[in-house]
Amino acid sequence: MIARVEAIRTGRSLNQEIKYEFKTLSGAGQTLALSTHGAIRLADALRWGNETGCQFAVGLRTIWGQRRGPQLI
């Protein structure tokens, strides 16, 4: 979703916005295509999740709480 918004904002194609891929070392799950902004947001979520002692998805809900968490997860 972040990459699509960036593509609209910049006037570039979605393929031009995608710069990174996130995947687990075990190969489980899908590969996540990320724009630069998406990679930054994912890194924030991973960091916040690590600081709170939970996985990054739970970290989003824990850190942002009612302000953002319920809308994202």
KOLLOMAR-63318 format. One record per residue (C-alpha): x, y, z; residue in three letters. Coordinates in steps of 0.25 Angstrom, whole numbers, padded with zeros to 4 digits, always signed. Each point is the difference from the previous one (the first is absolute). Layout:
N
XYZala;...
END
This chain:
73
+0000+0000+0000met;+0011+0010+0003ile;+0007-0003-0013ala;-0013+0003-0008arg;-0002+0013+0007val;+0014+0004-0003glu;-0002-0004-0014ala;-0012+0009-0001ile;+0007+0011+0007arg;+0013+0000-0008thr;-0007-0004-0014gly;+0009-0012-0001arg;-0005-0014-0003ser;-0001-0010+0012leu;+0011-0008-0006asn;+0009+0012+0001gln;-0003+0003+0015glu;+0003-0015+0004ile;+0015+0000+0004lys;+0000-0011+0011tyr;-0005-0013+0004glu;-0002-0006+0014phe;-0001-0015+0002lys;+0004-0009+0011thr;+0012-0009+0000leu;-0008-0012+0001ser;-0008+0003-0012gly;-0013-0001+0007ala;-0011+0010-0004gly;+0000+0010-0012gln;+0011+0009-0004thr;-0004+0014+0003leu;+0003+0011-0011ala;+0004+0013+0006leu;+0002+0014-0004ser;+0010+0009+0007thr;-0010+0006+0009his;-0006-0014+0003gly;+0013-0006+0004ala;+0002+0012+0010ile;-0014-0003+0006arg;+0003-0015+0001leu;+0013+0003+0007ala;-0007+0009+0010asp;-0010-0011+0002ala;+0011-0010+0002leu;+0008+0009+0010arg;-0013+0004+0008trp;-0004-0015+0001gly;+0014-0004+0004asn;+0000+0011+0011glu;-0013-0005+0006thr;+0004-0014-0001gly;-0010-0005-0010cys;-0001-0003-0015gln;-0001+0012-0009phe;-0014-0001-0004ala;-0004+0000+0015val;+0010+0011+0002gly;-0008+0009-0009leu;-0012-0002+0008arg;+0007+0001+0013thr;+0008+0013-0003ile;-0011+0007-0008trp;-0012-0005+0008gly;-0013+0005-0003gln;+0005+0012-0009arg;+0005-0009-0011arg;+0001-0015+0004gly;-0015-0004-0003pro;+0001+0006-0013gln;+0012-0007-0005leu;-0002-0014+0006ile;
END
